[in-house]
Amino acid sequence: FLVNKGGVLLYLNDGKGKFSDATQARLGSTWGSGWAYFIDLGDVDGDGDLDLFAQGGKLSSSALFLNDGKGFFTNLKASRFPANIEGGCERFLDLDGDGDLDLAGSVVLLNDGKGFFKNLPGAFPPSLGGGAGLGRRGRGVAWVDLDGDGDTDILGLQTTHTGPFIFFNLRRHLQAPFLPTMGRPYELRFFGGPGKAVLPLLSRKGSRVDLGPLGIFRLGAAGTAPLPPVWFTPSGTARLFLPIPKVPALLNATFYAQGLVLEPGSPAGARLTNALKETVLGI
């Protein structure tokens, strides 16, 4: 596959390194007009063959070509994508961990497993460009687990702002909105899902131990203190406030925090969040 101002081009290899143009025979004239900026391949409908998403700069000028299993493609974007949704740099990934390929970039489109996509509004915080995620100026995305909690985060670029932009996946995530300061409460804010709970963990030392399905344990094995579990609210957040007394010995003390997200009734679903390394400040 190639992309250019004319759209998407398909060249077949004869097995000897020679290519012939099969665009009209295999793709047809379903692209329309204008630039195709990049493509992504993946099995979106679960039938075992590779389908094609072609990005035209925004979703309204993009295409979703489904493979019939013999290498012939039909653009079914109109029936597979929600209407009136604008994106900019979507690519395939399994964002929600359900085993099928979703699309994410400037917007998030979740796959139902059969190749039909629905918009997930509010998936991104407001961007610098006004709008969600990378906005319409998004021009590049990459998927990587940036914080080591076992889910996929998003690294993106825009054409109008210096970057990159980082969006952490909040399926299980820990953040501290404010630095720990003596004489003030320190907040641990966990993200998970409704009906789940989190077991907060604190330690004076850090480590890195791979616990398999549980994830990466980043606290010191000795001296880790579990705190009482906290239930997630319907919005998927759990907050814990820890008092930090004005004790001179705590100044510049380092500690580590992590959480174990629990699924009641499903012990195998427990997963560790990312970890934080913090240093106590004075007033």
PASEBA-1860 file (N, C-alpha, C; in nm, 3 decimals):
! residues 283
1> FLVNKGGV> 0.084/-0.119/0.000/0.000/0.000/0.000/0.088/0.125/0.000 ~ 0.044/0.226/-0.073/0.109/0.357/-0.075/0.002/0.463/-0.055 ~ 0.042/0.578/-0.001/-0.051/0.689/0.013/0.009/0.813/-0.053 ~ -0.078/0.893/-0.116/-0.033/1.017/-0.178/-0.154/1.108/-0.200 ~ -0.137/1.211/-0.281/-0.245/1.306/-0.304/-0.365/1.240/-0.371 ~ -0.342/1.133/-0.444/-0.451/1.064/-0.511/-0.525/0.966/-0.424 ~ -0.482/0.949/-0.300/-0.548/0.855/-0.210/-0.460/0.737/-0.178 ~ -0.520/0.618/-0.178/-0.450/0.495/-0.141/-0.425/0.414/-0.267
9> LLYLNDGK> -0.303/0.365/-0.281/-0.265/0.282/-0.395/-0.228/0.144/-0.346 ~ -0.268/0.041/-0.420/-0.239/-0.097/-0.384/-0.160/-0.161/-0.497 ~ -0.040/-0.208/-0.463/0.045/-0.278/-0.558/0.066/-0.421/-0.510 ~ 0.044/-0.518/-0.599/0.062/-0.659/-0.565/0.201/-0.707/-0.606 ~ 0.262/-0.784/-0.517/0.393/-0.843/-0.540/0.375/-0.979/-0.608 ~ 0.450/-1.003/-0.714/0.438/-1.131/-0.785/0.521/-1.241/-0.723 ~ 0.584/-1.212/-0.608/0.668/-1.311/-0.542/0.812/-1.303/-0.583 ~ 0.841/-1.223/-0.684/0.977/-1.207/-0.732/1.026/-1.063/-0.717
17> GKFSDATQ> 0.948/-0.985/-0.640/0.988/-0.848/-0.616/0.941/-0.749/-0.720 ~ 0.851/-0.792/-0.809/0.794/-0.703/-0.908/0.649/-0.671/-0.869 ~ 0.611/-0.545/-0.883/0.481/-0.500/-0.836/0.395/-0.452/-0.952 ~ 0.265/-0.481/-0.942/0.169/-0.434/-1.041/0.059/-0.357/-0.969 ~ 0.008/-0.254/-1.035/-0.095/-0.168/-0.976/-0.229/-0.241/-0.977 ~ -0.280/-0.270/-0.858/-0.409/-0.338/-0.845/-0.511/-0.250/-0.774 ~ -0.487/-0.120/-0.774/-0.573/-0.028/-0.699/-0.717/-0.034/-0.746 ~ -0.739/-0.020/-0.876/-0.875/-0.015/-0.927/-0.945/-0.149/-0.907
25> ARLGSTWG> -0.874/-0.258/-0.929/-0.935/-0.390/-0.919/-0.962/-0.431/-0.776 ~ -0.877/-0.389/-0.683/-0.888/-0.437/-0.545/-0.953/-0.336/-0.450 ~ -0.933/-0.207/-0.475/-0.989/-0.104/-0.388/-1.105/-0.030/-0.453 ~ -1.106/-0.023/-0.586/-1.208/0.053/-0.655/-1.183/0.202/-0.642 ~ -1.280/0.281/-0.682/-1.267/0.427/-0.677/-1.347/0.482/-0.561 ~ -1.329/0.424/-0.445/-1.412/0.461/-0.329/-1.344/0.562/-0.238 ~ -1.224/0.607/-0.272/-1.155/0.702/-0.184/-1.213/0.841/-0.194 ~ -1.246/0.884/-0.312/-1.291/1.021/-0.330/-1.175/1.103/-0.382
33> SGWAYFID> -1.143/1.213/-0.317/-1.034/1.298/-0.361/-0.958/1.350/-0.241 ~ -0.842/1.409/-0.268/-0.762/1.466/-0.160/-0.654/1.371/-0.114 ~ -0.576/1.420/-0.020/-0.461/1.346/0.031/-0.504/1.231/0.121 ~ -0.428/1.122/0.113/-0.427/1.019/0.216/-0.293/1.034/0.288 ~ -0.297/1.054/0.420/-0.174/1.086/0.493/-0.100/0.962/0.543 ~ -0.174/0.865/0.592/-0.110/0.740/0.633/-0.216/0.632/0.642 ~ -0.172/0.507/0.653/-0.263/0.394/0.662/-0.226/0.308/0.782 ~ -0.319/0.226/0.823/-0.294/0.129/0.928/-0.371/0.002/0.893
41> LGDVDGDG> -0.311/-0.112/0.921/-0.369/-0.241/0.889/-0.400/-0.318/1.016 ~ -0.514/-0.387/1.018/-0.551/-0.469/1.132/-0.682/-0.539/1.105 ~ -0.707/-0.646/1.178/-0.832/-0.721/1.162/-0.938/-0.659/1.253 ~ -1.022/-0.572/1.198/-1.119/-0.501/1.282/-1.248/-0.579/1.303 ~ -1.279/-0.673/1.213/-1.406/-0.745/1.224/-1.391/-0.890/1.268 ~ -1.269/-0.930/1.307/-1.247/-1.061/1.365/-1.260/-1.178/1.270 ~ -1.242/-1.155/1.139/-1.256/-1.265/1.043/-1.123/-1.323/0.999 ~ -1.014/-1.276/1.060/-0.884/-1.336/1.035/-0.803/-1.275/0.923
49> DLDLFAQG> -0.854/-1.172/0.855/-0.775/-1.107/0.750/-0.748/-0.962/0.788 ~ -0.661/-0.898/0.712/-0.620/-0.761/0.743/-0.710/-0.661/0.671 ~ -0.769/-0.573/0.748/-0.847/-0.463/0.694/-0.760/-0.337/0.693 ~ -0.810/-0.231/0.632/-0.729/-0.112/0.608/-0.803/0.013/0.653 ~ -0.735/0.093/0.735/-0.784/0.227/0.768/-0.692/0.327/0.701 ~ -0.749/0.417/0.623/-0.672/0.520/0.553/-0.710/0.656/0.607 ~ -0.612/0.729/0.657/-0.637/0.858/0.722/-0.625/0.970/0.621 ~ -0.733/1.049/0.611/-0.733/1.159/0.516/-0.718/1.294/0.579
57> GKLSSSAL> -0.664/1.300/0.700/-0.646/1.427/0.769/-0.755/1.452/0.871 ~ -0.875/1.401/0.846/-0.985/1.404/0.941/-1.077/1.287/0.906 ~ -1.162/1.246/1.000/-1.240/1.125/0.979/-1.335/1.137/0.860 ~ -1.388/1.256/0.837/-1.484/1.272/0.728/-1.422/1.244/0.592 ~ -1.290/1.256/0.582/-1.222/1.228/0.455/-1.134/1.105/0.465 ~ -1.159/1.019/0.564/-1.085/0.894/0.580/-1.168/0.778/0.527 ~ -1.112/0.659/0.532/-1.181/0.542/0.479/-1.148/0.419/0.562 ~ -1.245/0.329/0.573/-1.226/0.200/0.638/-1.258/0.092/0.535
65> FLNDGKGF> -1.154/0.027/0.485/-1.170/-0.076/0.383/-1.169/-0.214/0.451 ~ -1.278/-0.289/0.434/-1.284/-0.425/0.487/-1.242/-0.525/0.379 ~ -1.161/-0.620/0.421/-1.106/-0.724/0.334/-1.204/-0.840/0.327 ~ -1.230/-0.892/0.207/-1.321/-1.006/0.192/-1.252/-1.139/0.214 ~ -1.123/-1.135/0.251/-1.047/-1.256/0.272/-0.966/-1.298/0.152 ~ -0.993/-1.236/0.037/-0.921/-1.267/-0.086/-0.842/-1.146/-0.137 ~ -0.835/-1.043/-0.053/-0.758/-0.926/-0.091/-0.835/-0.823/-0.169 ~ -0.968/-0.833/-0.168/-1.052/-0.730/-0.229/-1.117/-0.649/-0.118
73> FTNLKASR> -1.117/-0.516/-0.133/-1.154/-0.427/-0.024/-1.275/-0.342/-0.061 ~ -1.360/-0.317/0.039/-1.476/-0.230/0.023/-1.476/-0.126/0.133 ~ -1.494/-0.001/0.095/-1.497/0.108/0.193/-1.634/0.111/0.260 ~ -1.638/0.074/0.388/-1.763/0.069/0.463/-1.765/0.171/0.577 ~ -1.686/0.276/0.563/-1.678/0.375/0.671/-1.815/0.432/0.705 ~ -1.896/0.459/0.605/-2.025/0.524/0.628/-2.115/0.443/0.721 ~ -2.106/0.311/0.714/-2.192/0.226/0.798/-2.123/0.178/0.924 ~ -1.991/0.198/0.933/-1.915/0.145/1.047/-1.872/0.253/1.146
81> FPANIEGG> -1.864/0.378/1.103/-1.821/0.488/1.190/-1.941/0.573/1.229 ~ -1.936/0.635/1.347/-2.042/0.730/1.384/-2.036/0.854/1.294 ~ -2.150/0.917/1.277/-2.157/1.036/1.192/-2.112/1.160/1.268 ~ -2.068/1.259/1.192/-2.036/1.392/1.246/-1.927/1.389/1.354 ~ -1.830/1.302/1.338/-1.715/1.296/1.428/-1.590/1.331/1.348 ~ -1.515/1.427/1.397/-1.393/1.467/1.329/-1.271/1.423/1.409 ~ -1.176/1.364/1.340/-1.053/1.323/1.404/-0.935/1.386/1.333 ~ -0.820/1.318/1.342/-0.704/1.376/1.279/-0.588/1.281/1.257
89> CERFLDLD> -0.567/1.185/1.346/-0.448/1.099/1.332/-0.471/0.964/1.397 ~ -0.587/0.904/1.376/-0.621/0.779/1.444/-0.540/0.661/1.392 ~ -0.512/0.568/1.484/-0.447/0.442/1.450/-0.510/0.331/1.532 ~ -0.485/0.206/1.487/-0.542/0.091/1.555/-0.466/0.058/1.683 ~ -0.539/0.021/1.785/-0.484/-0.039/1.906/-0.600/-0.091/1.989 ~ -0.572/-0.186/2.077/-0.674/-0.236/2.169/-0.669/-0.149/2.294 ~ -0.747/-0.044/2.294/-0.737/0.056/2.400/-0.803/0.010/2.529 ~ -0.911/-0.067/2.519/-0.988/-0.106/2.638/-0.964/-0.249/2.682
97> GDGDLDLA> -0.869/-0.319/2.618/-0.830/-0.452/2.662/-0.932/-0.560/2.639 ~ -1.023/-0.543/2.542/-1.125/-0.645/2.518/-1.092/-0.737/2.402 ~ -0.972/-0.723/2.345/-0.927/-0.815/2.243/-0.951/-0.774/2.100 ~ -1.019/-0.661/2.077/-1.038/-0.614/1.939/-0.965/-0.482/1.919 ~ -0.958/-0.438/1.795/-0.883/-0.318/1.760/-0.974/-0.196/1.760 ~ -0.939/-0.099/1.843/-1.007/0.030/1.845/-0.925/0.130/1.763 ~ -0.978/0.250/1.749/-0.906/0.358/1.683/-0.892/0.474/1.781 ~ -0.774/0.530/1.791/-0.754/0.643/1.880/-0.648/0.735/1.823
105> GSVVLLND> -0.665/0.861/1.848/-0.572/0.964/1.805/-0.625/1.097/1.850 ~ -0.695/1.167/1.762/-0.762/1.290/1.803/-0.896/1.261/1.869 ~ -0.954/1.147/1.837/-1.075/1.098/1.904/-1.053/0.951/1.937 ~ -1.142/0.894/2.017/-1.137/0.752/2.049/-1.264/0.687/1.995 ~ -1.247/0.585/1.912/-1.357/0.507/1.859/-1.340/0.363/1.906 ~ -1.437/0.313/1.983/-1.429/0.177/2.037/-1.498/0.079/1.943 ~ -1.432/-0.033/1.922/-1.480/-0.139/1.834/-1.569/-0.235/1.912 ~ -1.682/-0.277/1.854/-1.770/-0.373/1.922/-1.727/-0.517/1.900
113> GKGFFKNL> -1.614/-0.537/1.830/-1.564/-0.670/1.802/-1.601/-0.720/1.664 ~ -1.695/-0.651/1.600/-1.740/-0.690/1.467/-1.708/-0.583/1.362 ~ -1.631/-0.483/1.405/-1.590/-0.380/1.312/-1.682/-0.261/1.305 ~ -1.771/-0.248/1.403/-1.855/-0.129/1.413/-1.801/-0.043/1.527 ~ -1.784/0.086/1.502/-1.716/0.174/1.596/-1.812/0.278/1.653 ~ -1.794/0.307/1.782/-1.871/0.414/1.846/-1.775/0.511/1.913 ~ -1.816/0.636/1.914/-1.734/0.741/1.974/-1.737/0.731/2.126 ~ -1.623/0.756/2.189/-1.615/0.761/2.335/-1.592/0.907/2.374
121> PGAFPPSL> -1.699/0.983/2.395/-1.682/1.126/2.427/-1.616/1.144/2.562 ~ -1.537/1.248/2.574/-1.470/1.276/2.700/-1.350/1.189/2.728 ~ -1.306/1.112/2.628/-1.190/1.024/2.649/-1.063/1.104/2.673 ~ -1.052/1.221/2.611/-0.935/1.306/2.626/-0.971/1.431/2.704 ~ -0.874/1.487/2.777/-0.896/1.620/2.836/-0.891/1.725/2.728 ~ -0.939/1.847/2.756/-0.931/1.954/2.656/-0.786/1.977/2.614 ~ -0.765/2.000/2.487/-0.630/2.019/2.436/-0.596/2.167/2.427 ~ -0.470/2.194/2.398/-0.427/2.333/2.380/-0.495/2.398/2.261
129> GGGAGLGR> -0.536/2.315/2.165/-0.596/2.370/2.045/-0.745/2.389/2.057 ~ -0.806/2.363/2.172/-0.950/2.377/2.185/-1.016/2.257/2.122 ~ -1.077/2.171/2.194/-1.127/2.044/2.144/-1.066/1.934/2.225 ~ -1.081/1.811/2.182/-1.035/1.699/2.262/-0.906/1.642/2.206 ~ -0.828/1.581/2.296/-0.708/1.513/2.253/-0.615/1.605/2.178 ~ -0.570/1.561/2.061/-0.479/1.640/1.979/-0.554/1.736/1.888 ~ -0.686/1.728/1.888/-0.764/1.815/1.803/-0.745/1.783/1.656 ~ -0.794/1.868/1.570/-0.787/1.843/1.427/-0.646/1.861/1.372
137> RGRGVAWV> -0.558/1.916/1.454/-0.420/1.938/1.410/-0.331/1.820/1.444 ~ -0.388/1.712/1.495/-0.308/1.595/1.525/-0.247/1.538/1.399 ~ -0.119/1.507/1.404/-0.051/1.457/1.286/0.032/1.332/1.313 ~ 0.033/1.284/1.433/0.109/1.163/1.458/0.084/1.110/1.597 ~ 0.069/0.979/1.610/0.049/0.916/1.740/0.131/0.788/1.748 ~ 0.168/0.752/1.869/0.236/0.625/1.895/0.181/0.570/2.025 ~ 0.180/0.438/2.036/0.124/0.372/2.154/0.238/0.308/2.234 ~ 0.239/0.334/2.363/0.343/0.277/2.449/0.296/0.286/2.594
145> DLDGDGDT> 0.338/0.190/2.675/0.307/0.195/2.818/0.410/0.284/2.885 ~ 0.380/0.412/2.895/0.476/0.510/2.944/0.499/0.502/3.094 ~ 0.398/0.462/3.170/0.410/0.465/3.316/0.420/0.327/3.379 ~ 0.431/0.223/3.298/0.457/0.089/3.350/0.343/0.025/3.426 ~ 0.217/0.062/3.395/0.105/0.002/3.466/0.034/-0.104/3.383 ~ 0.091/-0.140/3.268/0.037/-0.250/3.190/-0.069/-0.214/3.089 ~ -0.105/-0.087/3.077/-0.199/-0.049/2.973/-0.132/0.048/2.875 ~ -0.202/0.078/2.768/-0.143/0.154/2.658/-0.171/0.303/2.672
153> DILGLQTT> -0.066/0.383/2.673/-0.078/0.528/2.676/-0.054/0.583/2.535 ~ -0.079/0.712/2.519/-0.073/0.773/2.387/0.028/0.887/2.386 ~ 0.116/0.883/2.288/0.212/0.990/2.264/0.177/1.051/2.129 ~ 0.149/1.182/2.127/0.102/1.242/2.004/0.171/1.373/1.971 ~ 0.159/1.412/1.844/0.216/1.537/1.794/0.109/1.618/1.722 ~ 0.121/1.750/1.731/0.035/1.841/1.657/0.117/1.922/1.559 ~ 0.048/1.984/1.464/0.118/2.072/1.370/0.129/2.214/1.422 ~ 0.045/2.251/1.519/0.040/2.391/1.562/0.105/2.417/1.697
161> HTGPFIFF> 0.149/2.313/1.767/0.208/2.333/1.899/0.334/2.248/1.910 ~ 0.427/2.296/1.990/0.542/2.212/2.020/0.495/2.097/2.106 ~ 0.556/1.985/2.093/0.509/1.866/2.164/0.628/1.792/2.221 ~ 0.611/1.668/2.251/0.491/1.590/2.225/0.386/1.606/2.335 ~ 0.267/1.552/2.308/0.162/1.545/2.407/0.156/1.402/2.460 ~ 0.136/1.389/2.591/0.125/1.258/2.653/-0.012/1.245/2.717 ~ -0.083/1.137/2.684/-0.212/1.108/2.745/-0.202/0.972/2.813 ~ -0.216/0.971/2.946/-0.209/0.847/3.020/-0.344/0.776/3.017
169> NLRRHLQA> -0.340/0.647/2.997/-0.460/0.563/3.002/-0.504/0.550/3.147 ~ -0.631/0.578/3.175/-0.681/0.580/3.312/-0.755/0.452/3.349 ~ -0.732/0.344/3.277/-0.793/0.216/3.317/-0.748/0.179/3.458 ~ -0.623/0.203/3.488/-0.569/0.191/3.624/-0.449/0.285/3.631 ~ -0.463/0.386/3.712/-0.362/0.491/3.711/-0.362/0.562/3.845 ~ -0.243/0.606/3.886/-0.226/0.681/4.011/-0.158/0.813/3.980 ~ -0.211/0.919/4.037/-0.145/1.048/4.027/-0.161/1.123/4.158 ~ -0.072/1.217/4.182/-0.079/1.305/4.299/-0.087/1.447/4.246
177> PFLPTMGR> -0.201/1.514/4.262/-0.217/1.649/4.206/-0.121/1.752/4.265 ~ -0.079/1.730/4.390/0.006/1.828/4.458/0.124/1.758/4.523 ~ 0.235/1.830/4.535/0.354/1.775/4.598/0.331/1.757/4.748 ~ 0.389/1.652/4.806/0.374/1.631/4.951/0.446/1.740/5.030 ~ 0.374/1.806/5.118/0.429/1.918/5.193/0.392/1.904/5.340 ~ 0.489/1.927/5.428/0.463/1.915/5.571/0.353/2.011/5.614 ~ 0.264/1.962/5.698/0.155/2.044/5.749/0.034/2.050/5.659 ~ 0.037/1.977/5.547/-0.076/1.977/5.455/-0.113/1.834/5.419
185> PYELRFFG> -0.240/1.810/5.389/-0.279/1.675/5.347/-0.225/1.645/5.207 ~ -0.182/1.523/5.189/-0.128/1.477/5.062/-0.231/1.387/4.996 ~ -0.267/1.420/4.873/-0.372/1.344/4.804/-0.314/1.243/4.707 ~ -0.362/1.119/4.718/-0.339/1.017/4.617/-0.470/1.000/4.540 ~ -0.464/1.017/4.410/-0.585/1.006/4.328/-0.570/0.887/4.233 ~ -0.658/0.789/4.253/-0.654/0.668/4.172/-0.764/0.672/4.067 ~ -0.735/0.611/3.953/-0.834/0.597/3.847/-0.852/0.448/3.818 ~ -0.976/0.407/3.807/-1.006/0.267/3.780/-1.140/0.255/3.713
193> GPGKAVLP> -1.236/0.196/3.781/-1.368/0.182/3.722/-1.473/0.161/3.829 ~ -1.598/0.196/3.800/-1.708/0.175/3.896/-1.718/0.028/3.937 ~ -1.747/0.006/4.064/-1.760/-0.130/4.114/-1.629/-0.194/4.156 ~ -1.518/-0.122/4.137/-1.387/-0.173/4.176/-1.338/-0.099/4.300 ~ -1.232/-0.152/4.359/-1.168/-0.088/4.475/-1.018/-0.087/4.451 ~ -0.948/-0.005/4.528/-0.803/0.001/4.517/-0.743/-0.012/4.656 ~ -0.636/-0.090/4.665/-0.561/-0.105/4.789/-0.438/-0.016/4.780 ~ -0.434/0.099/4.848/-0.318/0.188/4.842/-0.199/0.125/4.915
201> LLSRKGSR> -0.080/0.144/4.859/0.043/0.088/4.915/0.147/0.199/4.927 ~ 0.217/0.202/5.041/0.323/0.300/5.064/0.449/0.229/5.110 ~ 0.564/0.284/5.073/0.691/0.228/5.116/0.797/0.336/5.115 ~ 0.900/0.319/5.201/1.013/0.412/5.201/1.116/0.376/5.095 ~ 1.101/0.260/5.033/1.198/0.216/4.933/1.126/0.171/4.806 ~ 1.201/0.174/4.697/1.147/0.129/4.570/1.217/0.004/4.521 ~ 1.155/-0.062/4.424/1.214/-0.180/4.362/1.146/-0.200/4.227 ~ 1.178/-0.307/4.163/1.108/-0.346/4.040/1.100/-0.497/4.033
209> VDLGPLGI> 0.982/-0.549/4.062/0.961/-0.694/4.064/0.844/-0.726/3.973 ~ 0.868/-0.811/3.874/0.762/-0.851/3.782/0.679/-0.961/3.847 ~ 0.552/-0.930/3.874/0.462/-1.025/3.938/0.366/-1.089/3.838 ~ 0.407/-1.096/3.714/0.325/-1.162/3.613/0.196/-1.088/3.586 ~ 0.082/-1.158/3.595/-0.047/-1.094/3.563/-0.079/-0.974/3.652 ~ -0.023/-0.968/3.772/-0.049/-0.853/3.860/0.017/-0.725/3.810 ~ 0.125/-0.739/3.735/0.198/-0.623/3.687/0.332/-0.608/3.755 ~ 0.389/-0.489/3.748/0.521/-0.460/3.804/0.505/-0.398/3.942
217> FRLGAAGT> 0.559/-0.466/4.044/0.558/-0.415/4.181/0.682/-0.327/4.199 ~ 0.661/-0.200/4.231/0.770/-0.103/4.233/0.805/-0.052/4.372 ~ 0.751/-0.114/4.476/0.783/-0.074/4.613/0.880/-0.174/4.674 ~ 0.948/-0.131/4.780/1.038/-0.222/4.849/0.961/-0.335/4.915 ~ 1.010/-0.458/4.898/0.940/-0.573/4.954/0.929/-0.563/5.105 ~ 1.033/-0.511/5.169/1.030/-0.494/5.314/0.983/-0.353/5.347 ~ 0.892/-0.344/5.439/0.847/-0.213/5.484/0.732/-0.152/5.407 ~ 0.673/-0.227/5.315/0.556/-0.176/5.243/0.433/-0.182/5.333
225> APLPPVWF> 0.362/-0.072/5.341/0.245/-0.064/5.430/0.118/-0.052/5.347 ~ 0.030/-0.154/5.352/-0.099/-0.141/5.285/-0.194/-0.057/5.369 ~ -0.271/0.026/5.304/-0.372/0.108/5.370/-0.511/0.050/5.341 ~ -0.613/0.092/5.413/-0.747/0.038/5.389/-0.793/0.060/5.245 ~ -0.862/-0.036/5.186/-0.910/-0.022/5.048/-1.005/0.097/5.034 ~ -1.005/0.155/4.915/-1.093/0.267/4.883/-1.174/0.229/4.759 ~ -1.305/0.249/4.764/-1.391/0.216/4.651/-1.389/0.329/4.548 ~ -1.395/0.290/4.422/-1.405/0.389/4.315/-1.547/0.443/4.306
233> TPSGTARL> -1.558/0.571/4.279/-1.688/0.634/4.260/-1.745/0.593/4.123 ~ -1.872/0.624/4.096/-1.927/0.594/3.963/-1.850/0.658/3.848 ~ -1.779/0.767/3.876/-1.699/0.831/3.772/-1.563/0.765/3.753 ~ -1.531/0.665/3.837/-1.406/0.591/3.820/-1.286/0.647/3.892 ~ -1.307/0.727/3.995/-1.195/0.782/4.072/-1.205/0.741/4.218 ~ -1.091/0.735/4.284/-1.084/0.708/4.428/-0.976/0.799/4.485 ~ -1.009/0.871/4.591/-0.916/0.970/4.647/-0.884/0.934/4.792 ~ -0.757/0.949/4.825/-0.711/0.922/4.961/-0.627/1.041/5.006
241> FLPIPKVP> -0.658/1.094/5.124/-0.584/1.209/5.178/-0.504/1.164/5.300 ~ -0.374/1.188/5.295/-0.284/1.148/5.403/-0.225/1.272/5.470 ~ -0.242/1.287/5.600/-0.183/1.403/5.669/-0.032/1.388/5.679 ~ 0.039/1.497/5.655/0.184/1.499/5.672/0.215/1.598/5.784 ~ 0.251/1.548/5.902/0.274/1.638/6.016/0.400/1.721/5.998 ~ 0.407/1.829/6.074/0.526/1.916/6.072/0.632/1.856/6.164 ~ 0.696/1.754/6.116/0.802/1.685/6.191/0.933/1.705/6.114 ~ 1.034/1.767/6.175/1.159/1.795/6.103/1.219/1.673/6.035
249> ALLNATFY> 1.202/1.556/6.096/1.263/1.436/6.038/1.202/1.399/5.903 ~ 1.083/1.451/5.873/1.018/1.419/5.746/1.066/1.506/5.630 ~ 1.133/1.616/5.660/1.178/1.705/5.555/1.275/1.632/5.461 ~ 1.246/1.636/5.333/1.326/1.571/5.228/1.322/1.419/5.234 ~ 1.231/1.364/5.314/1.216/1.219/5.317/1.153/1.172/5.186 ~ 1.199/1.058/5.137/1.149/1.001/5.012/1.059/0.882/5.042 ~ 0.950/0.873/4.968/0.862/0.757/4.980/0.804/0.722/4.844 ~ 0.748/0.603/4.836/0.691/0.551/4.712/0.545/0.514/4.735
257> AQGLVLEP> 0.463/0.533/4.633/0.321/0.500/4.643/0.278/0.422/4.518 ~ 0.189/0.327/4.539/0.135/0.247/4.430/-0.002/0.197/4.473 ~ -0.078/0.142/4.384/-0.209/0.089/4.419/-0.233/-0.045/4.352 ~ -0.312/-0.128/4.417/-0.355/-0.256/4.359/-0.505/-0.245/4.334 ~ -0.544/-0.240/4.207/-0.685/-0.228/4.171/-0.749/-0.365/4.180 ~ -0.857/-0.374/4.256/-0.925/-0.500/4.285/-1.061/-0.505/4.216 ~ -1.094/-0.623/4.164/-1.227/-0.646/4.107/-1.298/-0.745/4.198 ~ -1.393/-0.700/4.280/-1.464/-0.790/4.371/-1.527/-0.906/4.295
265> GSPAGARL> -1.506/-1.027/4.347/-1.559/-1.146/4.282/-1.471/-1.201/4.172 ~ -1.362/-1.132/4.141/-1.272/-1.177/4.035/-1.128/-1.151/4.077 ~ -1.073/-1.234/4.167/-0.935/-1.211/4.213/-0.833/-1.206/4.100 ~ -0.859/-1.280/3.992/-0.764/-1.282/3.881/-0.760/-1.149/3.807 ~ -0.857/-1.062/3.833/-0.861/-0.933/3.765/-0.780/-0.824/3.834 ~ -0.716/-0.855/3.948/-0.638/-0.754/4.020/-0.517/-0.712/3.938 ~ -0.489/-0.581/3.938/-0.376/-0.527/3.863/-0.313/-0.412/3.941 ~ -0.181/-0.399/3.929/-0.108/-0.289/3.993/-0.111/-0.165/3.904
273> TNALKETV> -0.119/-0.050/3.968/-0.110/0.077/3.895/0.037/0.112/3.871 ~ 0.058/0.225/3.812/0.192/0.286/3.809/0.231/0.325/3.951 ~ 0.355/0.363/3.970/0.404/0.403/4.103/0.455/0.547/4.098 ~ 0.451/0.612/4.214/0.503/0.748/4.230/0.620/0.747/4.327 ~ 0.721/0.827/4.297/0.831/0.852/4.390/0.822/0.997/4.432 ~ 0.808/1.021/4.563/0.784/1.155/4.614/0.886/1.194/4.720 ~ 0.909/1.324/4.734/0.997/1.379/4.837/0.921/1.485/4.914 ~ 0.919/1.474/5.047/0.843/1.565/5.132/0.910/1.702/5.135
281> LGI> 0.831/1.806/5.114/0.880/1.943/5.115/0.841/2.014/5.243 ~ 0.914/2.118/5.275/0.876/2.205/5.386/0.785/2.317/5.337 ~ 0.726/2.388/5.430/0.637/2.498/5.392/0.719/2.621/5.353
END
